[in-house]
Amino acid sequence: MSAQALTARQVDELTQRLRLQRDNLQQQITDGGEQAQPVTLDQQSIGRVSRVDAIQQQQVAVASRAQIKQTLRQVASALARIESGDYGFCSRCDESIGYERLNAQPQAPLCLRCQTASEQ
């Protein structure tokens, strides 16, 4: 059973959500830049336990930043698909993705069936 194609109103709504998500992600990257910087290992200013904690926090910030950048690439790709007229269609099987799935994850490039198959 294939999903119905998106209406113009649904595409407009999802476009606005994607733009807002893009702006929020870009702000997160800007705000979190300092936390991802390498930790200086100056024993005079912080003790060993504090350095280990600082290094751990820095590693978490780096991983978080990488995840944010990946999501930002997915959002940018979805916005490009909107511009090209390919948004709402599975990039693997070319069936309609459906509003319910895109409402839950607006940047989704695959229909639920193809996404499930790719995860197995």
N, C-alpha and C positions, 0 to 999 in steps of 0.2 A: 504494500500500500504506500504510494508516494504522497508526500505532503503537498499542500496547495502552494502555489507561487505567492510571494509577498505582494501586498497592495502597496501603492505609492505612499500611503499614510504610514504603514508599518516600516517601510524603508526609511522614511523621514525620521520617525521616532528612533529607530535603531542607529541611524546616522548621528543624531544628536547625542545619544548615549555613548557611542564610540568616540566622538570628539571630546566629550567630557572626560571619558576614561583616559584618552590620550593625554589631555592636559593634566589630569591628576597624576598619571604615571611620570610625565616629564617633570612635574614639580617634586615628586618623590625622589627622582634621580638627582635633581638639583639640591634638595635638602639633605640627602643622605651622603653626599660626596665626601664630606669631611670624616665621617665615621669609617669609611672604607680605606682611608689612608693608612700606610704602614705605621706600625707602632714603633716608637723610638725606644730603644732598650737602655735607657739611662738609669743605672742603679741608684744614683743619687736622688732622683726625683720620685721614683716609685719602687716599692719592694717587689720581690720575686712573685708573690701571690698576686699582687696587683697587676704586674706585667702579664702574667698568664691570663688573668681575667681580661685585660685590655686586648691581648692577642686574640682570645676567643671571641670577644665582641666584634673585633675587626673582621674576623673570618665570617661571622654571621652576617655582618653588614655587606661584605663582598658577595656572599651567596645570595642575599636578598636583592642586592642591586642587579645581579645577573638575571634573576628571575623577573624582576621588573622590566629589564631591557628586553627579555624574551617576550613578555606579554605586550610590551610596546610595539615590537616588530609584528606581532600577530594583529594588533589593532590597526597598525598602519597598513598591513596587507588587506584587512577587511575594508578599510576606507578606500584603498585602491580598487578593490573589486566593485565597490559601489560606483566609483567613477567610471569604470569600464563596462558596467552593466552586468557583471558576473556574480554579484552578491546575491546570496540566497540559494545558490546552486552548488551542489557538492563538487569539489574539485577533483574527485576521483570518479564518481559514477554519473555526474551531471544531472542528477535528480534534484528536485526542490528540497531544501533543507527543512523548511517549515518554520513558522513564526515561533512556536513554543520553544524549540531548541535555541533559536537565535535570541529569543527573549531572555533565556537563561544564560547564554554565552554568545554575545553578539559577534565575537571575532571567530566563531567556529567556521573552519573551512570545509568540514566534512559532515555529511548527514550522520545520524546516529548509527545506522547500520555499518557504514564504512568506518566510522570512528571505533566502534566495537571490534570490527575485524582487524583494524590496525593495532589495537591494544592486545590482541591475543597472539 
